[in-house]
Amino acid sequence: MLTLASKLKRDDGLKGSQTAATASIPTWRVSVREKLLVTEVAELEANSPCTCKVHFSDPNKLHCFQLIGGNFQFETEVPNAYNMVPSKVKCLTKIWHPNITKTGEICLRMVFGDKSL
């Protein structure tokens, strides 16, 4: 499982191999998005059925991952302003569904109270 701690250790190892002059300059900062993603992806993995898997194509990018469940694959990209801006989810499997376009974009009608957006 990919965790923020493992990512930070890996980044720390890279930073330790730099020269002493550049090593004193902080090269990374943990974003709120990454902190939220670590807990939410862990919760997703814990609460998903055994047939569902979370796959990171690039372990250095916590904000881009795929959810694979049975015959269906979904790609998720989390924006920098996450928690204020929704994630972009795309269905990679060709299926017919009233809320999934031909190109895989998911379009859900948002309902807040008695108002529809």
VODRENLUM-752481 format. One record per atom (N, C-alpha, C): atom name; x, y, z; residue number from 1; residue in three letters. Coordinates in Angstrom, 3 decimals. Layout:
N
node name: CA, X: X, Y: Y, Z: Z, resi: NUM, resn: ALA
...
***
This chain:
117
node name: N, X: 0.840, Y: -1.184, Z: 0.000, resi: 1, resn: MET
node name: CA, X: 0.000, Y: 0.000, Z: 0.000, resi: 1, resn: MET
node name: C, X: 0.883, Y: 1.246, Z: 0.000, resi: 1, resn: MET
node name: N, X: 0.514, Y: 2.216, Z: -0.764, resi: 2, resn: LEU
node name: CA, X: 1.244, Y: 3.465, Z: -0.854, resi: 2, resn: LEU
node name: C, X: 0.797, Y: 4.388, Z: 0.265, resi: 2, resn: LEU
node name: N, X: 1.746, Y: 4.935, Z: 0.997, resi: 3, resn: THR
node name: CA, X: 1.406, Y: 5.849, Z: 2.078, resi: 3, resn: THR
node name: C, X: 2.197, Y: 7.137, Z: 1.937, resi: 3, resn: THR
node name: N, X: 1.705, Y: 8.164, Z: 2.590, resi: 4, resn: LEU
node name: CA, X: 2.405, Y: 9.441, Z: 2.568, resi: 4, resn: LEU
node name: C, X: 3.755, Y: 9.306, Z: 3.250, resi: 4, resn: LEU
node name: N, X: 3.830, Y: 8.504, Z: 4.309, resi: 5, resn: ALA
node name: CA, X: 5.100, Y: 8.321, Z: 5.016, resi: 5, resn: ALA
node name: C, X: 6.144, Y: 7.702, Z: 4.102, resi: 5, resn: ALA
node name: N, X: 5.746, Y: 6.709, Z: 3.302, resi: 6, resn: SER
node name: CA, X: 6.712, Y: 6.097, Z: 2.385, resi: 6, resn: SER
node name: C, X: 7.145, Y: 7.078, Z: 1.306, resi: 6, resn: SER
node name: N, X: 6.212, Y: 7.914, Z: 0.831, resi: 7, resn: LYS
node name: CA, X: 6.559, Y: 8.928, Z: -0.161, resi: 7, resn: LYS
node name: C, X: 7.532, Y: 9.946, Z: 0.426, resi: 7, resn: LYS
node name: N, X: 7.292, Y: 10.358, Z: 1.665, resi: 8, resn: LEU
node name: CA, X: 8.168, Y: 11.323, Z: 2.300, resi: 8, resn: LEU
node name: C, X: 9.548, Y: 10.731, Z: 2.566, resi: 8, resn: LEU
node name: N, X: 9.616, Y: 9.458, Z: 2.950, resi: 9, resn: LYS
node name: CA, X: 10.912, Y: 8.795, Z: 3.155, resi: 9, resn: LYS
node name: C, X: 11.687, Y: 8.761, Z: 1.852, resi: 9, resn: LYS
node name: N, X: 11.004, Y: 8.431, Z: 0.769, resi: 10, resn: ARG
node name: CA, X: 11.649, Y: 8.367, Z: -0.539, resi: 10, resn: ARG
node name: C, X: 12.162, Y: 9.755, Z: -0.941, resi: 10, resn: ARG
node name: N, X: 11.347, Y: 10.777, Z: -0.713, resi: 11, resn: ASP
node name: CA, X: 11.762, Y: 12.143, Z: -1.017, resi: 11, resn: ASP
node name: C, X: 12.913, Y: 12.580, Z: -0.116, resi: 11, resn: ASP
node name: N, X: 12.883, Y: 12.153, Z: 1.154, resi: 12, resn: ASP
node name: CA, X: 13.939, Y: 12.479, Z: 2.098, resi: 12, resn: ASP
node name: C, X: 15.261, Y: 11.843, Z: 1.674, resi: 12, resn: ASP
node name: N, X: 15.201, Y: 10.616, Z: 1.168, resi: 13, resn: GLY
node name: CA, X: 16.404, Y: 9.941, Z: 0.688, resi: 13, resn: GLY
node name: C, X: 17.009, Y: 10.674, Z: -0.491, resi: 13, resn: GLY
node name: N, X: 16.158, Y: 11.155, Z: -1.376, resi: 14, resn: LEU
node name: CA, X: 16.648, Y: 11.929, Z: -2.516, resi: 14, resn: LEU
node name: C, X: 17.257, Y: 13.239, Z: -2.061, resi: 14, resn: LEU
node name: N, X: 16.639, Y: 13.868, Z: -1.071, resi: 15, resn: LYS
node name: CA, X: 17.138, Y: 15.132, Z: -0.563, resi: 15, resn: LYS
node name: C, X: 18.471, Y: 14.929, Z: 0.153, resi: 15, resn: LYS
node name: N, X: 18.638, Y: 13.795, Z: 0.844, resi: 16, resn: GLY
node name: CA, X: 19.874, Y: 13.515, Z: 1.559, resi: 16, resn: GLY
node name: C, X: 21.053, Y: 13.300, Z: 0.634, resi: 16, resn: GLY
node name: N, X: 20.803, Y: 12.915, Z: -0.603, resi: 17, resn: SER
node name: CA, X: 21.886, Y: 12.687, Z: -1.548, resi: 17, resn: SER
node name: C, X: 22.364, Y: 13.972, Z: -2.226, resi: 17, resn: SER
node name: N, X: 21.683, Y: 15.084, Z: -1.973, resi: 18, resn: GLN
node name: CA, X: 22.088, Y: 16.360, Z: -2.561, resi: 18, resn: GLN
node name: C, X: 23.273, Y: 16.935, Z: -1.784, resi: 18, resn: GLN
node name: N, X: 23.862, Y: 17.977, Z: -2.313, resi: 19, resn: THR
node name: CA, X: 24.976, Y: 18.616, Z: -1.620, resi: 19, resn: THR
node name: C, X: 24.468, Y: 19.316, Z: -0.371, resi: 19, resn: THR
node name: N, X: 25.381, Y: 19.634, Z: 0.541, resi: 20, resn: ALA
node name: CA, X: 25.002, Y: 20.249, Z: 1.820, resi: 20, resn: ALA
node name: C, X: 24.367, Y: 21.622, Z: 1.617, resi: 20, resn: ALA
node name: N, X: 24.802, Y: 22.366, Z: 0.631, resi: 21, resn: ALA
node name: CA, X: 24.264, Y: 23.711, Z: 0.403, resi: 21, resn: ALA
node name: C, X: 22.813, Y: 23.662, Z: -0.042, resi: 21, resn: ALA
node name: N, X: 22.480, Y: 22.733, Z: -0.922, resi: 22, resn: THR
node name: CA, X: 21.095, Y: 22.663, Z: -1.405, resi: 22, resn: THR
node name: C, X: 20.213, Y: 21.835, Z: -0.493, resi: 22, resn: THR
node name: N, X: 20.800, Y: 20.990, Z: 0.348, resi: 23, resn: ALA
node name: CA, X: 19.995, Y: 20.145, Z: 1.232, resi: 23, resn: ALA
node name: C, X: 19.326, Y: 20.964, Z: 2.326, resi: 23, resn: ALA
node name: N, X: 19.873, Y: 22.120, Z: 2.689, resi: 24, resn: SER
node name: CA, X: 19.274, Y: 22.932, Z: 3.735, resi: 24, resn: SER
node name: C, X: 18.027, Y: 23.658, Z: 3.248, resi: 24, resn: SER
node name: N, X: 17.848, Y: 23.774, Z: 1.942, resi: 25, resn: ILE
node name: CA, X: 16.671, Y: 24.427, Z: 1.378, resi: 25, resn: ILE
node name: C, X: 15.553, Y: 23.395, Z: 1.268, resi: 25, resn: ILE
node name: N, X: 14.393, Y: 23.648, Z: 1.874, resi: 26, resn: PRO
node name: CA, X: 13.311, Y: 22.665, Z: 1.773, resi: 26, resn: PRO
node name: C, X: 12.845, Y: 22.530, Z: 0.329, resi: 26, resn: PRO
node name: N, X: 12.822, Y: 21.285, Z: -0.178, resi: 27, resn: THR
node name: CA, X: 12.448, Y: 21.063, Z: -1.568, resi: 27, resn: THR
node name: C, X: 11.023, Y: 20.563, Z: -1.712, resi: 27, resn: THR
node name: N, X: 10.365, Y: 20.207, Z: -0.619, resi: 28, resn: TRP
node name: CA, X: 8.999, Y: 19.715, Z: -0.708, resi: 28, resn: TRP
node name: C, X: 8.217, Y: 20.172, Z: 0.501, resi: 28, resn: TRP
node name: N, X: 6.941, Y: 20.189, Z: 0.324, resi: 29, resn: ARG
node name: CA, X: 6.033, Y: 20.497, Z: 1.411, resi: 29, resn: ARG
node name: C, X: 4.815, Y: 19.596, Z: 1.229, resi: 29, resn: ARG
node name: N, X: 4.337, Y: 19.044, Z: 2.309, resi: 30, resn: VAL
node name: CA, X: 3.177, Y: 18.166, Z: 2.230, resi: 30, resn: VAL
node name: C, X: 1.934, Y: 19.028, Z: 2.082, resi: 30, resn: VAL
node name: N, X: 1.182, Y: 18.777, Z: 1.013, resi: 31, resn: SER
node name: CA, X: -0.016, Y: 19.572, Z: 0.768, resi: 31, resn: SER
node name: C, X: -1.210, Y: 18.979, Z: 1.513, resi: 31, resn: SER
node name: N, X: -2.208, Y: 19.791, Z: 1.688, resi: 32, resn: VAL
node name: CA, X: -3.445, Y: 19.340, Z: 2.326, resi: 32, resn: VAL
node name: C, X: -4.064, Y: 18.230, Z: 1.483, resi: 32, resn: VAL
node name: N, X: -3.972, Y: 18.382, Z: 0.165, resi: 33, resn: ARG
node name: CA, X: -4.517, Y: 17.367, Z: -0.741, resi: 33, resn: ARG
node name: C, X: -3.895, Y: 16.002, Z: -0.471, resi: 33, resn: ARG
node name: N, X: -2.560, Y: 15.954, Z: -0.323, resi: 34, resn: GLU
node name: CA, X: -1.896, Y: 14.677, Z: -0.096, resi: 34, resn: GLU
node name: C, X: -2.263, Y: 14.083, Z: 1.255, resi: 34, resn: GLU
node name: N, X: -2.378, Y: 14.928, Z: 2.283, resi: 35, resn: LYS
node name: CA, X: -2.783, Y: 14.435, Z: 3.601, resi: 35, resn: LYS
node name: C, X: -4.182, Y: 13.822, Z: 3.541, resi: 35, resn: LYS
node name: N, X: -5.094, Y: 14.512, Z: 2.876, resi: 36, resn: LEU
node name: CA, X: -6.463, Y: 13.997, Z: 2.743, resi: 36, resn: LEU
node name: C, X: -6.494, Y: 12.719, Z: 1.905, resi: 36, resn: LEU
node name: N, X: -5.720, Y: 12.699, Z: 0.834, resi: 37, resn: LEU
node name: CA, X: -5.718, Y: 11.529, Z: -0.044, resi: 37, resn: LEU
node name: C, X: -5.208, Y: 10.280, Z: 0.650, resi: 37, resn: LEU
node name: N, X: -4.201, Y: 10.425, Z: 1.484, resi: 38, resn: VAL
node name: CA, X: -3.662, Y: 9.264, Z: 2.187, resi: 38, resn: VAL
node name: C, X: -4.747, Y: 8.617, Z: 3.042, resi: 38, resn: VAL
node name: N, X: -5.469, Y: 9.417, Z: 3.804, resi: 39, resn: THR
node name: CA, X: -6.506, Y: 8.850, Z: 4.666, resi: 39, resn: THR
node name: C, X: -7.694, Y: 8.338, Z: 3.855, resi: 39, resn: THR
node name: N, X: -8.070, Y: 9.063, Z: 2.809, resi: 40, resn: GLU
node name: CA, X: -9.234, Y: 8.652, Z: 2.041, resi: 40, resn: GLU
node name: C, X: -8.974, Y: 7.425, Z: 1.175, resi: 40, resn: GLU
node name: N, X: -7.771, Y: 7.298, Z: 0.615, resi: 41, resn: VAL
node name: CA, X: -7.442, Y: 6.100, Z: -0.166, resi: 41, resn: VAL
node name: C, X: -7.333, Y: 4.895, Z: 0.760, resi: 41, resn: VAL
node name: N, X: -6.770, Y: 5.083, Z: 1.952, resi: 42, resn: ALA
node name: CA, X: -6.697, Y: 3.986, Z: 2.928, resi: 42, resn: ALA
node name: C, X: -8.104, Y: 3.530, Z: 3.324, resi: 42, resn: ALA
node name: N, X: -9.002, Y: 4.485, Z: 3.515, resi: 43, resn: GLU
node name: CA, X: -10.392, Y: 4.159, Z: 3.849, resi: 43, resn: GLU
node name: C, X: -11.084, Y: 3.455, Z: 2.680, resi: 43, resn: GLU
node name: N, X: -10.799, Y: 3.903, Z: 1.467, resi: 44, resn: LEU
node name: CA, X: -11.357, Y: 3.273, Z: 0.274, resi: 44, resn: LEU
node name: C, X: -10.904, Y: 1.824, Z: 0.165, resi: 44, resn: LEU
node name: N, X: -9.612, Y: 1.580, Z: 0.397, resi: 45, resn: GLU
node name: CA, X: -9.094, Y: 0.214, Z: 0.328, resi: 45, resn: GLU
node name: C, X: -9.675, Y: -0.657, Z: 1.430, resi: 45, resn: GLU
node name: N, X: -9.860, Y: -0.095, Z: 2.624, resi: 46, resn: ALA
node name: CA, X: -10.379, Y: -0.868, Z: 3.753, resi: 46, resn: ALA
node name: C, X: -11.853, Y: -1.228, Z: 3.577, resi: 46, resn: ALA
node name: N, X: -12.630, Y: -0.351, Z: 2.948, resi: 47, resn: ASN
node name: CA, X: -14.070, Y: -0.568, Z: 2.832, resi: 47, resn: ASN
node name: C, X: -14.510, Y: -1.148, Z: 1.498, resi: 47, resn: ASN
node name: N, X: -13.574, Y: -1.361, Z: 0.576, resi: 48, resn: SER
node name: CA, X: -13.929, Y: -1.916, Z: -0.731, resi: 48, resn: SER
node name: C, X: -14.010, Y: -3.439, Z: -0.649, resi: 48, resn: SER
node name: N, X: -14.827, Y: -4.050, Z: -1.500, resi: 49, resn: PRO
node name: CA, X: -14.849, Y: -5.509, Z: -1.551, resi: 49, resn: PRO
node name: C, X: -13.498, Y: -6.039, Z: -2.037, resi: 49, resn: PRO
node name: N, X: -13.252, Y: -7.309, Z: -1.800, resi: 50, resn: CYS
node name: CA, X: -11.949, Y: -7.888, Z: -2.162, resi: 50, resn: CYS
node name: C, X: -11.701, Y: -7.884, Z: -3.670, resi: 50, resn: CYS
node name: N, X: -12.732, Y: -7.706, Z: -4.477, resi: 51, resn: THR
node name: CA, X: -12.554, Y: -7.667, Z: -5.935, resi: 51, resn: THR
node name: C, X: -12.125, Y: -6.298, Z: -6.444, resi: 51, resn: THR
node name: N, X: -12.139, Y: -5.281, Z: -5.580, resi: 52, resn: CYS
node name: CA, X: -11.743, Y: -3.927, Z: -5.974, resi: 52, resn: CYS
node name: C, X: -10.319, Y: -3.633, Z: -5.518, resi: 52, resn: CYS
node name: N, X: -9.563, Y: -3.007, Z: -6.405, resi: 53, resn: LYS
node name: CA, X: -8.170, Y: -2.657, Z: -6.111, resi: 53, resn: LYS
node name: C, X: -7.927, Y: -1.208, Z: -6.507, resi: 53, resn: LYS
node name: N, X: -7.077, Y: -0.527, Z: -5.753, resi: 54, resn: VAL
node name: CA, X: -6.630, Y: 0.815, Z: -6.093, resi: 54, resn: VAL
node name: C, X: -5.238, Y: 0.664, Z: -6.681, resi: 54, resn: VAL
node name: N, X: -5.025, Y: 1.240, Z: -7.856, resi: 55, resn: HIS
node name: CA, X: -3.747, Y: 1.108, Z: -8.556, resi: 55, resn: HIS
node name: C, X: -3.177, Y: 2.487, Z: -8.855, resi: 55, resn: HIS
node name: N, X: -1.920, Y: 2.702, Z: -8.451, resi: 56, resn: PHE
node name: CA, X: -1.207, Y: 3.941, Z: -8.745, resi: 56, resn: PHE
node name: C, X: -0.244, Y: 3.654, Z: -9.883, resi: 56, resn: PHE
node name: N, X: -0.472, Y: 4.266, Z: -11.051, resi: 57, resn: SER
node name: CA, X: 0.433, Y: 4.039, Z: -12.184, resi: 57, resn: SER
node name: C, X: 1.785, Y: 4.705, Z: -11.926, resi: 57, resn: SER
node name: N, X: 1.806, Y: 5.815, Z: -11.191, resi: 58, resn: ASP
node name: CA, X: 3.048, Y: 6.471, Z: -10.786, resi: 58, resn: ASP
node name: C, X: 2.989, Y: 6.668, Z: -9.277, resi: 58, resn: ASP
node name: N, X: 3.812, Y: 5.932, Z: -8.503, resi: 59, resn: PRO
node name: CA, X: 3.749, Y: 6.035, Z: -7.041, resi: 59, resn: PRO
node name: C, X: 4.076, Y: 7.421, Z: -6.491, resi: 59, resn: PRO
node name: N, X: 4.682, Y: 8.287, Z: -7.292, resi: 60, resn: ASN
node name: CA, X: 4.988, Y: 9.640, Z: -6.836, resi: 60, resn: ASN
node name: C, X: 3.814, Y: 10.591, Z: -6.998, resi: 60, resn: ASN
node name: N, X: 2.774, Y: 10.154, Z: -7.679, resi: 61, resn: LYS
node name: CA, X: 1.594, Y: 10.995, Z: -7.887, resi: 61, resn: LYS
node name: C, X: 0.415, Y: 10.368, Z: -7.146, resi: 61, resn: LYS
node name: N, X: 0.218, Y: 10.826, Z: -5.913, resi: 62, resn: LEU
node name: CA, X: -0.900, Y: 10.318, Z: -5.126, resi: 62, resn: LEU
node name: C, X: -2.238, Y: 10.788, Z: -5.669, resi: 62, resn: LEU
node name: N, X: -2.238, Y: 11.849, Z: -6.466, resi: 63, resn: HIS
node name: CA, X: -3.490, Y: 12.442, Z: -6.935, resi: 63, resn: HIS
node name: C, X: -4.029, Y: 11.793, Z: -8.216, resi: 63, resn: HIS
node name: N, X: -3.304, Y: 10.861, Z: -8.804, resi: 64, resn: CYS
node name: CA, X: -3.772, Y: 10.157, Z: -10.002, resi: 64, resn: CYS
node name: C, X: -3.759, Y: 8.661, Z: -9.724, resi: 64, resn: CYS
node name: N, X: -4.923, Y: 8.048, Z: -9.732, resi: 65, resn: PHE
node name: CA, X: -4.984, Y: 6.612, Z: -9.482, resi: 65, resn: PHE
node name: C, X: -6.174, Y: 6.006, Z: -10.207, resi: 65, resn: PHE
node name: N, X: -6.157, Y: 4.676, Z: -10.296, resi: 66, resn: GLN
node name: CA, X: -7.251, Y: 3.943, Z: -10.921, resi: 66, resn: GLN
node name: C, X: -7.899, Y: 3.042, Z: -9.884, resi: 66, resn: GLN
node name: N, X: -9.200, Y: 2.907, Z: -9.997, resi: 67, resn: LEU
node name: CA, X: -9.955, Y: 1.966, Z: -9.184, resi: 67, resn: LEU
node name: C, X: -10.417, Y: 0.873, Z: -10.124, resi: 67, resn: LEU
node name: N, X: -9.990, Y: -0.339, Z: -9.840, resi: 68, resn: ILE
node name: CA, X: -10.318, Y: -1.484, Z: -10.685, resi: 68, resn: ILE
node name: C, X: -11.195, Y: -2.416, Z: -9.871, resi: 68, resn: ILE
node name: N, X: -12.386, Y: -2.685, Z: -10.380, resi: 69, resn: GLY
node name: CA, X: -13.319, Y: -3.559, Z: -9.693, resi: 69, resn: GLY
node name: C, X: -14.030, Y: -4.457, Z: -10.669, resi: 69, resn: GLY
node name: N, X: -13.737, Y: -5.760, Z: -10.603, resi: 70, resn: GLY
node name: CA, X: -14.347, Y: -6.691, Z: -11.544, resi: 70, resn: GLY
node name: C, X: -13.912, Y: -6.357, Z: -12.954, resi: 70, resn: GLY
node name: N, X: -14.866, Y: -6.063, Z: -13.829, resi: 71, resn: ASN
node name: CA, X: -14.572, Y: -5.724, Z: -15.226, resi: 71, resn: ASN
node name: C, X: -14.492, Y: -4.223, Z: -15.469, resi: 71, resn: ASN
node name: N, X: -14.648, Y: -3.433, Z: -14.433, resi: 72, resn: PHE
node name: CA, X: -14.737, Y: -1.989, Z: -14.606, resi: 72, resn: PHE
node name: C, X: -13.492, Y: -1.286, Z: -14.095, resi: 72, resn: PHE
node name: N, X: -13.066, Y: -0.267, Z: -14.838, resi: 73, resn: GLN
node name: CA, X: -11.916, Y: 0.544, Z: -14.444, resi: 73, resn: GLN
node name: C, X: -12.310, Y: 2.013, Z: -14.466, resi: 73, resn: GLN
node name: N, X: -11.967, Y: 2.698, Z: -13.402, resi: 74, resn: PHE
node name: CA, X: -12.219, Y: 4.127, Z: -13.295, resi: 74, resn: PHE
node name: C, X: -10.905, Y: 4.828, Z: -12.998, resi: 74, resn: PHE
node name: N, X: -10.697, Y: 5.959, Z: -13.656, resi: 75, resn: GLU
node name: CA, X: -9.500, Y: 6.763, Z: -13.448, resi: 75, resn: GLU
node name: C, X: -9.894, Y: 8.014, Z: -12.686, resi: 75, resn: GLU
node name: N, X: -9.150, Y: 8.317, Z: -11.622, resi: 76, resn: THR
node name: CA, X: -9.453, Y: 9.470, Z: -10.788, resi: 76, resn: THR
node name: C, X: -8.266, Y: 10.421, Z: -10.779, resi: 76, resn: THR
node name: N, X: -8.556, Y: 11.700, Z: -10.983, resi: 77, resn: GLU
node name: CA, X: -7.533, Y: 12.741, Z: -10.885, resi: 77, resn: GLU
node name: C, X: -8.035, Y: 13.788, Z: -9.903, resi: 77, resn: GLU
node name: N, X: -7.268, Y: 14.003, Z: -8.854, resi: 78, resn: VAL
node name: CA, X: -7.656, Y: 14.922, Z: -7.793, resi: 78, resn: VAL
node name: C, X: -6.949, Y: 16.258, Z: -8.014, resi: 78, resn: VAL
node name: N, X: -7.701, Y: 17.366, Z: -8.137, resi: 79, resn: PRO
node name: CA, X: -7.088, Y: 18.678, Z: -8.404, resi: 79, resn: PRO
node name: C, X: -6.357, Y: 19.229, Z: -7.178, resi: 79, resn: PRO
node name: N, X: -5.517, Y: 20.235, Z: -7.396, resi: 80, resn: ASN
node name: CA, X: -4.768, Y: 20.855, Z: -6.298, resi: 80, resn: ASN
node name: C, X: -5.686, Y: 21.463, Z: -5.246, resi: 80, resn: ASN
node name: N, X: -6.818, Y: 21.986, Z: -5.663, resi: 81, resn: ALA
node name: CA, X: -7.765, Y: 22.618, Z: -4.737, resi: 81, resn: ALA
node name: C, X: -8.763, Y: 21.604, Z: -4.188, resi: 81, resn: ALA
node name: N, X: -8.312, Y: 20.364, Z: -4.032, resi: 82, resn: TYR
node name: CA, X: -9.195, Y: 19.289, Z: -3.556, resi: 82, resn: TYR
node name: C, X: -9.803, Y: 19.643, Z: -2.210, resi: 82, resn: TYR
node name: N, X: -10.989, Y: 19.233, Z: -2.046, resi: 83, resn: ASN
node name: CA, X: -11.878, Y: 19.449, Z: -0.930, resi: 83, resn: ASN
node name: C, X: -12.726, Y: 20.695, Z: -1.169, resi: 83, resn: ASN
node name: N, X: -12.289, Y: 21.562, Z: -2.085, resi: 84, resn: MET
node name: CA, X: -13.115, Y: 22.687, Z: -2.497, resi: 84, resn: MET
node name: C, X: -13.582, Y: 22.486, Z: -3.942, resi: 84, resn: MET
node name: N, X: -12.821, Y: 21.700, Z: -4.693, resi: 85, resn: VAL
node name: CA, X: -13.120, Y: 21.389, Z: -6.087, resi: 85, resn: VAL
node name: C, X: -13.215, Y: 19.871, Z: -6.201, resi: 85, resn: VAL
node name: N, X: -14.244, Y: 19.353, Z: -6.853, resi: 86, resn: PRO
node name: CA, X: -14.392, Y: 17.891, Z: -6.926, resi: 86, resn: PRO
node name: C, X: -13.347, Y: 17.221, Z: -7.809, resi: 86, resn: PRO
node name: N, X: -13.129, Y: 15.954, Z: -7.553, resi: 87, resn: SER
node name: CA, X: -12.204, Y: 15.155, Z: -8.361, resi: 87, resn: SER
node name: C, X: -12.816, Y: 14.881, Z: -9.722, resi: 87, resn: SER
node name: N, X: -11.939, Y: 14.591, Z: -10.698, resi: 88, resn: LYS
node name: CA, X: -12.407, Y: 14.200, Z: -12.025, resi: 88, resn: LYS
node name: C, X: -12.301, Y: 12.689, Z: -12.121, resi: 88, resn: LYS
node name: N, X: -13.424, Y: 12.051, Z: -12.385, resi: 89, resn: VAL
node name: CA, X: -13.468, Y: 10.600, Z: -12.498, resi: 89, resn: VAL
node name: C, X: -13.910, Y: 10.249, Z: -13.905, resi: 89, resn: VAL
node name: N, X: -13.211, Y: 9.290, Z: -14.506, resi: 90, resn: LYS
node name: CA, X: -13.520, Y: 8.872, Z: -15.867, resi: 90, resn: LYS
node name: C, X: -13.624, Y: 7.352, Z: -15.888, resi: 90, resn: LYS
node name: N, X: -14.646, Y: 6.850, Z: -16.535, resi: 91, resn: CYS
node name: CA, X: -14.823, Y: 5.410, Z: -16.697, resi: 91, resn: CYS
node name: C, X: -14.011, Y: 4.968, Z: -17.916, resi: 91, resn: CYS
node name: N, X: -13.052, Y: 4.069, Z: -17.708, resi: 92, resn: LEU
node name: CA, X: -12.203, Y: 3.600, Z: -18.801, resi: 92, resn: LEU
node name: C, X: -12.813, Y: 2.411, Z: -19.533, resi: 92, resn: LEU
node name: N, X: -13.820, Y: 1.794, Z: -18.929, resi: 93, resn: THR
node name: CA, X: -14.489, Y: 0.645, Z: -19.530, resi: 93, resn: THR
node name: C, X: -15.652, Y: 1.129, Z: -20.385, resi: 93, resn: THR
node name: N, X: -15.749, Y: 0.616, Z: -21.604, resi: 94, resn: LYS
node name: CA, X: -16.867, Y: 0.981, Z: -22.482, resi: 94, resn: LYS
node name: C, X: -18.136, Y: 0.294, Z: -21.974, resi: 94, resn: LYS
node name: N, X: -19.063, Y: 1.113, Z: -21.460, resi: 95, resn: ILE
node name: CA, X: -20.343, Y: 0.591, Z: -20.988, resi: 95, resn: ILE
node name: C, X: -21.436, Y: 1.585, Z: -21.364, resi: 95, resn: ILE
node name: N, X: -22.664, Y: 1.113, Z: -21.347, resi: 96, resn: TRP
node name: CA, X: -23.784, Y: 2.013, Z: -21.522, resi: 96, resn: TRP
node name: C, X: -24.376, Y: 2.258, Z: -20.153, resi: 96, resn: TRP
node name: N, X: -24.452, Y: 3.533, Z: -19.796, resi: 97, resn: HIS
node name: CA, X: -25.054, Y: 3.942, Z: -18.530, resi: 97, resn: HIS
node name: C, X: -25.560, Y: 5.366, Z: -18.737, resi: 97, resn: HIS
node name: N, X: -26.728, Y: 5.697, Z: -18.205, resi: 98, resn: PRO
node name: CA, X: -27.273, Y: 7.038, Z: -18.450, resi: 98, resn: PRO
node name: C, X: -26.414, Y: 8.173, Z: -17.887, resi: 98, resn: PRO
node name: N, X: -25.546, Y: 7.887, Z: -16.918, resi: 99, resn: ASN
node name: CA, X: -24.717, Y: 8.937, Z: -16.330, resi: 99, resn: ASN
node name: C, X: -23.264, Y: 8.891, Z: -16.793, resi: 99, resn: ASN
node name: N, X: -22.958, Y: 8.065, Z: -17.791, resi: 100, resn: ILE
node name: CA, X: -21.599, Y: 7.979, Z: -18.325, resi: 100, resn: ILE
node name: C, X: -21.660, Y: 8.246, Z: -19.820, resi: 100, resn: ILE
node name: N, X: -20.864, Y: 9.230, Z: -20.269, resi: 101, resn: THR
node name: CA, X: -20.870, Y: 9.591, Z: -21.692, resi: 101, resn: THR
node name: C, X: -20.093, Y: 8.555, Z: -22.501, resi: 101, resn: THR
node name: N, X: -20.143, Y: 8.695, Z: -23.828, resi: 102, resn: LYS
node name: CA, X: -19.429, Y: 7.764, Z: -24.709, resi: 102, resn: LYS
node name: C, X: -17.926, Y: 7.804, Z: -24.481, resi: 102, resn: LYS
node name: N, X: -17.410, Y: 8.956, Z: -24.076, resi: 103, resn: THR
node name: CA, X: -15.966, Y: 9.084, Z: -23.842, resi: 103, resn: THR
node name: C, X: -15.566, Y: 8.742, Z: -22.409, resi: 103, resn: THR
node name: N, X: -16.528, Y: 8.387, Z: -21.558, resi: 104, resn: GLY
node name: CA, X: -16.233, Y: 7.931, Z: -20.205, resi: 104, resn: GLY
node name: C, X: -16.417, Y: 8.951, Z: -19.106, resi: 104, resn: GLY
node name: N, X: -16.730, Y: 10.195, Z: -19.455, resi: 105, resn: GLU
node name: CA, X: -16.946, Y: 11.194, Z: -18.411, resi: 105, resn: GLU
node name: C, X: -18.209, Y: 10.852, Z: -17.630, resi: 105, resn: GLU
node name: N, X: -18.153, Y: 11.087, Z: -16.351, resi: 106, resn: ILE
node name: CA, X: -19.292, Y: 10.796, Z: -15.489, resi: 106, resn: ILE
node name: C, X: -20.015, Y: 12.104, Z: -15.222, resi: 106, resn: ILE
node name: N, X: -21.298, Y: 12.118, Z: -15.519, resi: 107, resn: CYS
node name: CA, X: -22.088, Y: 13.326, Z: -15.329, resi: 107, resn: CYS
node name: C, X: -23.242, Y: 13.013, Z: -14.382, resi: 107, resn: CYS
node name: N, X: -23.123, Y: 13.520, Z: -13.194, resi: 108, resn: LEU
node name: CA, X: -24.161, Y: 13.320, Z: -12.186, resi: 108, resn: LEU
node name: C, X: -24.836, Y: 14.644, Z: -11.913, resi: 108, resn: LEU
node name: N, X: -26.120, Y: 14.588, Z: -11.748, resi: 109, resn: ARG
node name: CA, X: -26.866, Y: 15.794, Z: -11.383, resi: 109, resn: ARG
node name: C, X: -26.708, Y: 15.971, Z: -9.872, resi: 109, resn: ARG
node name: N, X: -26.284, Y: 17.157, Z: -9.480, resi: 110, resn: MET
node name: CA, X: -26.077, Y: 17.427, Z: -8.056, resi: 110, resn: MET
node name: C, X: -27.358, Y: 18.002, Z: -7.475, resi: 110, resn: MET
node name: N, X: -27.783, Y: 17.471, Z: -6.344, resi: 111, resn: VAL
node name: CA, X: -29.003, Y: 17.929, Z: -5.700, resi: 111, resn: VAL
node name: C, X: -28.651, Y: 18.386, Z: -4.288, resi: 111, resn: VAL
node name: N, X: -28.994, Y: 19.628, Z: -3.968, resi: 112, resn: PHE
node name: CA, X: -28.769, Y: 20.182, Z: -2.638, resi: 112, resn: PHE
node name: C, X: -30.120, Y: 20.582, Z: -2.071, resi: 112, resn: PHE
node name: N, X: -30.571, Y: 19.868, Z: -1.067, resi: 113, resn: GLY
node name: CA, X: -31.875, Y: 20.172, Z: -0.487, resi: 113, resn: GLY
node name: C, X: -32.954, Y: 20.002, Z: -1.529, resi: 113, resn: GLY
node name: N, X: -33.713, Y: 21.034, Z: -1.797, resi: 114, resn: ASP
node name: CA, X: -34.755, Y: 20.961, Z: -2.806, resi: 114, resn: ASP
node name: C, X: -34.329, Y: 21.634, Z: -4.104, resi: 114, resn: ASP
node name: N, X: -33.053, Y: 22.037, Z: -4.195, resi: 115, resn: LYS
node name: CA, X: -32.549, Y: 22.701, Z: -5.405, resi: 115, resn: LYS
node name: C, X: -31.669, Y: 21.733, Z: -6.183, resi: 115, resn: LYS
node name: N, X: -31.837, Y: 21.740, Z: -7.470, resi: 116, resn: SER
node name: CA, X: -31.041, Y: 20.896, Z: -8.351, resi: 116, resn: SER
node name: C, X: -30.085, Y: 21.763, Z: -9.147, resi: 116, resn: SER
node name: N, X: -28.834, Y: 21.327, Z: -9.257, resi: 117, resn: LEU
node name: CA, X: -27.839, Y: 22.066, Z: -10.041, resi: 117, resn: LEU
node name: C, X: -27.545, Y: 21.363, Z: -11.333, resi: 117, resn: LEU
***
